[in-house]
Amino acid sequence: MRGFTLLECVIAIALIGSALIISTGMLNTLIAAADRVEAHTEMLRELEAAVEMMRSGFLPLESGILTSSETLGRFSDLRITVVVEKQQAPGLYLVIVRAECRIRQATVSRTITTQIWRE
């Protein structure tokens, strides 16, 4: 007799189905990781832009929340929080800038801490 038995065919189909399910799960994980990396990169760009705008005087050197329209962010739910603390040295400010957004039901955040000198 030539050919495969029914049991062999069922086992082969089950193995192929399992492999497809596992590879689909891995693909979803890779796509989610790529989204998080892209979000971190974009948030870092937005934070650096906000700090540079404060250094140049385009944005006021004060605590508050920036909207994405002020920093041209591409994430609709991007929230940038600025905390400014005056230091002991005259004209020196500690600036903490934090960005948050949601990517695939997870909150992603980045923070930059720097000092800005104003005369």
C-alpha positions in Angstrom: 0.0 0.0 0.0 1.2 3.5 -0.8 0.1 6.7 0.8 -0.6 8.0 4.3 -3.0 6.8 6.9 -5.7 9.0 8.2 -3.9 9.3 11.6 -0.6 10.4 9.9 -2.5 13.1 8.0 -4.3 14.4 11.2 -1.0 14.5 13.1 0.7 16.4 10.2 -2.2 18.9 10.0 -2.1 19.4 13.8 1.7 20.1 13.7 1.3 22.6 10.8 -1.5 24.3 12.6 0.5 24.6 15.9 3.4 26.0 14.0 1.2 28.6 12.4 -0.4 29.6 15.7 3.0 30.0 17.3 4.4 32.0 14.5 1.4 34.3 14.5 1.9 35.0 18.2 5.5 35.7 17.7 4.7 38.1 14.8 2.2 40.0 17.0 4.9 40.3 19.7 7.5 41.6 17.3 5.0 44.2 15.9 4.2 45.3 19.5 7.9 45.6 20.3 8.5 47.7 17.1 5.6 50.0 18.0 7.1 50.5 21.5 10.6 51.3 20.1 9.0 53.7 17.6 7.1 55.4 20.4 10.2 55.7 22.6 12.2 57.2 19.7 9.4 59.7 18.9 9.0 60.7 22.5 12.7 61.3 22.9 12.6 63.5 19.8 9.7 65.4 21.3 11.4 65.8 24.7 14.6 67.1 23.1 12.6 69.5 21.0 10.7 70.8 24.0 14.0 71.3 26.0 15.6 73.1 23.0 12.5 75.3 22.7 12.8 76.2 26.4 16.5 76.9 26.0 15.9 79.2 23.0 13.1 81.0 24.8 10.4 79.9 22.4 8.6 78.1 25.2 8.4 79.7 28.7 10.6 78.3 31.4 7.8 77.2 33.7 6.1 74.1 35.0 3.1 72.8 33.1 1.7 70.5 30.5 2.6 70.9 26.8 0.1 69.8 24.1 1.4 67.9 21.1 0.5 70.9 18.9 3.2 72.9 20.7 5.8 70.3 20.0 4.4 68.9 16.8 4.0 65.3 18.1 2.5 62.6 15.9 0.8 60.8 18.8 -2.7 62.1 19.5 -2.5 61.1 23.2 1.1 62.3 23.7 1.3 64.2 27.0 4.4 66.2 27.9 4.8 67.4 31.5 7.4 70.0 32.4 8.6 70.6 36.0 10.9 73.6 36.5 12.7 74.2 39.8 14.9 77.2 40.5 18.3 76.3 41.8 20.5 78.1 44.3 22.8 79.6 41.7 21.2 82.8 40.2 19.6 82.1 36.8 20.0 78.3 37.0 16.9 76.1 36.6 16.5 72.3 36.9 14.1 71.1 34.2 12.5 67.7 34.2 10.5 66.9 31.0 8.4 63.7 30.9 6.4 62.3 27.9 3.7 59.7 28.2 1.5 58.0 25.6 -0.4 54.7 25.2 0.7 52.1 22.8 -1.3 48.9 22.6 -3.0 49.2 26.0 0.4 50.0 27.7 1.6 53.4 28.9 5.0 54.2 27.6 7.1 57.1 29.1 10.4 58.8 28.7 12.0 61.5 30.9 14.8 64.0 30.4 16.4 65.9 33.3 18.6 68.9 32.4 19.6 72.3 33.7 19.0 75.6 31.8 20.7 78.9 32.5 18.8 82.1 32.1 20.2 85.5 32.7 
